[in-house]
Amino acid sequence: MSYHNPFTPPRKSATFDDHTLAEIRRAAATGIYDIRGAGTKRKVPHFDDLLFLGASISRYPLEGYREKCDTTVTLGTRFAKKPITLTTPITIAGMSFGALSGNAKEALGRGATIAGTSTTTGDGGMTDEERGHSQTLVYQYLPSRYGMNPKDLRRADAIEVVVGQGAKPGGGGMLLGQKISDRVANMRNLPKGIDQRSACRHPDWTGPDDLEIKILELREITDWEKPIYIKVGGARPYYDTALAVKAGADVVVLDGMQGGTAATQDVFIENVGMPTLACIRPAVQALQDLGMHRKVQLIVSGGIRSGADVAKALALGADAVAIGTAALVALGDNDPKWEDEYQKLGTTAGAYDDWHEGKDPAGITTQDPELAARLDPVAAGRRLANYLKVMTLEAQTIARACGKNHLHNLEPEDLVALTMEAAAMAQVPLAGTSWFPGKGSF
């Protein structure tokens, strides 16, 4: 005979929580895996687990605004004839026309230009509007080759060869049929309205030796003018960074698992890759071991939200960062003003991630003409520029407080960690000690 204690509420399993139970029921009912956009939703060690040590007696802070703190960064100094110089180390990550509406892509270009930084095409090719409104535009060269042509390679200011993405290292992208409009189909040479899955690896090279040949091919097409980036998902950052450098990259882009995607399997997003915080130091170590730190620039992406995140990434050794999800929020994604419509889609503002369905009420992750028209690219571009300006000022303020006259002068010694995990990943001391896991005794 069982007995239930009326004073103790029933306990739910920590392993089989409500979300897990719902997923089991959904899988059993449909027989298909879940697809969604955005990045991981599980809590992983992140920049919030680090703190800066401001200057006092042992180090002096900068005096107000009388002493300059530089924020500029130059990318592509290794081989490119025309490296690009940005006024802020915060760039816009690749998000395709197809995944995003034309107005959203235009807004990204406008905002980045006002802020003095670069934006990136993403998969699917280059639109005239995006090129026209982007002072500095990075052209993504993906396994799919969608929209790729020598003319656009030459029109770009830099080329980013995408090997992997933080949300799905080792996996290709998805674009469902409802987002493949006439224009998207024409740009990608695809049938209209048919689901497509991008390849997960490049068709004409299978390893680092072939990658070197591909980089040389791209340099010849562009007369050695454009910086060549290599983007990898955060899985084996030391070796991937080292191989990218040896293949001839000017810039390495490293995307942690908090990095988003327009659409892939939820199981992939939540279970493949490493947190951004765990990726930076191994990549920096690879650059240092090869004598290439600051000579080959490192851009870090995946979960960058504030100027504090920017400053922490740079203190750990990055040269710049890239933002994607945060940029979409600045444009107006997941805005509570559309809450009623989010509710009709079975979700809520702040949780909407069904970007692949093309029903975004904010008009950003859609190809529906009526929804896309809701986004004013001029106003949205200004919002993005404001956000980038605030992030830059926040990072600059922290650097000043640490006595640095350039964001790149921030260093691991300026940081401490709040948790053992963060201390181990960032290789900075646990607060109140001079020790981090793996270093030795206290």
MODA-V130790 format. One record per backbone hydrogen bond with DSSP energy under -1.0 kcal/mol. CO is the residue of the C=O (numbers start at 1). NH is the residue of the N-H. If there is no record, write none. Layout:
{{CO;NH} {CO;NH}}
This chain:
{{5;8} {17;21} {18;22} {19;23} {20;24} {21;25} {22;26} {23;27} {24;28} {25;29} {26;30} {27;31} {34;266} {36;264} {46;49} {47;50} {49;418} {51;416} {63;66} {63;67} {70;407} {73;86} {75;84} {84;75} {86;73} {89;321} {91;323} {96;100} {100;98} {101;105} {102;106} {103;107} {104;108} {105;109} {106;110} {107;111} {108;112} {109;113} {110;114} {111;115} {112;117} {116;87} {118;92} {119;138} {127;131} {128;132} {129;133} {136;119} {137;157} {137;158} {138;121} {139;160} {141;162} {142;145} {145;148} {149;153} {150;154} {151;155} {152;156} {158;139} {159;229} {160;141} {161;231} {165;168} {168;171} {173;198} {175;196} {176;179} {177;180} {179;181} {180;193} {181;185} {182;186} {183;187} {184;188} {185;190} {191;194} {196;175} {207;211} {208;212} {209;213} {210;214} {211;215} {212;216} {213;217} {214;218} {215;219} {216;220} {217;221} {218;222} {219;224} {220;223} {222;225} {224;81} {225;82} {227;159} {228;250} {228;251} {229;161} {230;253} {231;163} {231;164} {232;255} {233;235} {234;274} {236;240} {237;241} {238;242} {239;243} {240;244} {241;245} {242;246} {243;247} {244;249} {245;248} {250;297} {251;230} {252;299} {253;232} {254;301} {255;234} {256;259} {257;40} {261;38} {264;36} {265;269} {266;270} {268;272} {274;257} {275;278} {276;279} {276;280} {279;283} {280;284} {281;285} {282;286} {283;287} {284;288} {285;289} {286;290} {287;292} {288;291} {292;295} {292;296} {297;252} {298;319} {298;320} {299;254} {300;322} {301;256} {306;310} {307;311} {308;312} {309;313} {310;314} {311;315} {312;316} {313;318} {314;317} {320;300} {321;91} {323;93} {324;328} {325;329} {326;330} {327;331} {328;332} {328;333} {332;335} {335;338} {336;339} {338;342} {339;343} {340;344} {341;345} {342;347} {343;346} {348;351} {353;37} {353;355} {354;357} {355;358} {360;363} {364;101} {368;372} {369;373} {371;374} {372;375} {376;380} {377;381} {378;382} {379;383} {380;384} {381;385} {382;386} {383;387} {384;388} {385;389} {386;390} {387;391} {388;392} {389;393} {390;394} {391;395} {392;396} {393;397} {394;398} {395;399} {396;400} {397;401} {398;402} {399;404} {400;62} {400;403} {401;55} {405;70} {406;409} {407;410} {411;414} {412;415} {414;53} {416;51} {417;431} {419;423} {420;424} {421;425} {422;426} {423;427} {429;417} {430;433} {435;430} {436;439}}
